[in-house]
Amino acid sequence: MPFPLHDVDRRSLIRGLGHFGGALALSRALPTWAKNGTAGLAPAPGVLSGEDIALTIAESHFSTGGRSAHAVTINGALPAPLIRLKEGQNVRLSVTNRLKEDTSIHWHGLIVPFQMDGVPGVSFPGIRPGETFTYAFPIRQSGTYWYHSHSGMQEAMGHYGPIVIDPAGADPVRSEREHVIVLSDWSPIHPHVLLKRLKQMGGYFNMQKQTLAGLLAGKDQSAKERLEWGAMRMDPTDISDVTGSTYSFLVNGHGTAENWTGLFTPGERVRLRIINASAMTNFNVRLPGLPMTVVQCDGQHVQPVETDEFQIGIAETYDVVVQPTEAKAYGLIAEAIDRSGLVRATLAPRVGMAAEVPALRDRPLLGMKDMGMDMSGMDMGQGGVIDLSQPANDSMSGHSMKMRDKSVAPQVKMGPGVATLSPMPADRTADRPTGLENVEHRVLTYADLKSLEPNKDRRTPTRTLDIHLTANMERYMWSFDGVKLSDGADPIAFRHMERVRVNLINDTMMPHPIHLHGHFFELVTGAGEHNPLKHTVNVLPGGKVSFDLTADALGDWAFHCHMLMHMHTGMMRVVTVRHEGAAV
C-alpha cells in the first residue's frame, strides 16, 4: 500500500543520508556499554552511577540498516546511558529538556514516591523545554529495570535506557560476566504517522495475510474457516499492529547486519539482563544450541528454571544465565511474535565472529482460544456444532451469543469501541504464548516462574476486581472496560494496604502487556506463597490473568497497556491509593 508523496520523499531522502553517514551516525549514537565487542558490564566504561547523575534529552539523528531519521536521545545516545545504582543509596537525577516539546522520564519498575514517578498529568506536570527537573529518591530494591519517556510517543523515537541495581547484600545469581541486552523496534516513519495509518486501516502493516497459495498448501485456514472468521470480521493473522514491514528490530541499537557482539570466555557463567524496550513488539527470544536458565523476572529473583525459548512482552525484563563451553559464536535471536522480522546478535569469544542468522519461522495463526472461546470441556450444543457464521453485530444463538452478551461483563460500557466480549476466557498462565504453541523445544510459561523467597504478604484478598481489556481492532480503538482515559474514566481506587485480587480479562485477539506503576503484584499461578512478583504481565488473547495486589504505595499511579499506541489511544487508567476515609 503506497505511502503519501511526502512520506515517500522523506524516506528517499533519509535513505540517502543513511548510506552517506550511517556508520558514523551509529558510532556517535551508541553509548559505550552498547557498542559492538563489549566485554560486559565490568569494568563498565561510560556507565552512570553515584548519587548525582545528569541527563539531557535532545533531538538527534539515528541510523541503522542504511536508514536514518530523527531521534530523541539522552546524552546523545540511543539506547540511553546505562544507569548503575546500589540498593540502599539515595540518587538525584537532574534531567534537562533540550527538546521543543515537553518531556519526562518514568523509572520503570522502581518503587519511588509518586511525585517522582514521571507521568505528566498524573504524578507531575512534565518537564518543559529548557527546564531541568530533579528526580530524587532512595533505592529500595535491586535487579534489572529501565527508564523511558511518558510524554507523547518519544519512547518510540529512542527515549529509553537500562537500569541495573546491585543488591545491598550477596547476589544469589552467580556469574563471571554480564551483558545488558536492550531489545527495541525502530522505524524512520514518525510514530504519529504510523498511528494515523492504523486508524485508517487496522491491518495496514500486516503483510502476512492469508493467500490462495497458503490455502492450497494447507498452511492457512480452510475455505470454510475463512468464511466464518470473515463473517465475524476477524483476521487470524492480526497478531502485531506495527510489523517488520516498517520496523527495524534492534539489540543495543544494532540491527542484524551490524551484529552486536558480547564477549565471553568458554566455561564462564554469563548473565544476560534482557529488557524489552520496544514500542509495539513482543519478542520470542532464543539462543540456538545454548540453554538459558531464568533467574530473574521484572527485577525479582525466581527459582532457577531452564528453558530454550521465552516470550518477553513489551516492558518486561528477564535475567538469564548461559554457560557457553565452546569457543564459537552463538546467536541471540529475538523474533517478533508475528514472525515479520527478527534481529540476530552474537555471543562470541572474540570480535569479528558472527552467529548464523536463522530463517524466519512460519507466521502463526490465531485460533478459537484466542477469541476467548476455549473449546476444551465446552458444551458444544446441538449436534456438537457452534454456528460461527453469523456476523459479529447480529444476534447470535447459543454460546456464540456471548460474543455480544452484556451479561458477560456488566461493568463494560458497550459501544463502537467494544467489538467483542470473550464468552469464556481461560486462565492461560500455563499456556505457551502466541506463536510458540507448537515448537519442539522447551518454552517458558508464567506457570514455570516461582519466587525465590516466600512472598511477604500472605493475606487472603478482601475483594475481587475485574478489569476488561477491550477494543475495536478494525477501527483501532483501545480501552479498559470500554472506556478510554480521555473519555473521563474514573480512577481505579484502592485503600492503603488493601489486599485485592485483580482479574485482567482480554476481550481482544492480541496480547497486552499490562503495567502498574509504583507496585509489584503477585501473579496467581498456583504456586501459593511463591507466586512470582511482577510489575508487567502479558495477557494472552482471549485469556485472563489474576494477580494479588497489596496497595502499599500512596498516591496516583498510571495503569496501562505498554503497547505504546494502545496506551496513547485509550488503554490507560489512573490508580489511586488513599488512606481509609480519605477522598479519592
Secondary structure, DSSP 8 states (H G I E B T S, - for coil): ----HHHHHHHHHHHHHHHHHHHHHHHHHS-GGGSTTB--TTT-TT-B-SSEEEEEEEEEEEEETTEEEEEEEETTBSS---EEEETT-EEEEEEEE-SSS-B--EEET----GGGS--BTTTB--B-TT-EEEEEEE----EEEEEE--STTGGGGT-EEEEEEE-SS--SS--SEEEEEEEEEE-SS-HHHHHHHHHH-TTTT------HHHHHHTSS--HHHHHHHHHTT--TT---SS-TTT-EEEETTB-TTT--EEE--TT--EEEEEEE--SS--EEEE-TT--EEEEEETTEEEEEEEESEEEE-TT-EEEEEE---SSS-EEEEEEETTSS-EEEEEEESSTT---------------GGGGTB--TT----GGG-----S-TTS---GGGGGGS-GGG-TTS--STT-----SB-EE-TTS--TT-TT-SS-B--GGG--BSS--S-----SEEEEEEEEEETTTTEEEETTB-GGGT---EEEETT-EEEEEEEE-SSS-EEEEETT--EEE-SS-GGG--EESEEEE-TTEEEEEEEE--S-EEEEEEESSHHHHHTT-EEEEEEE-TT---
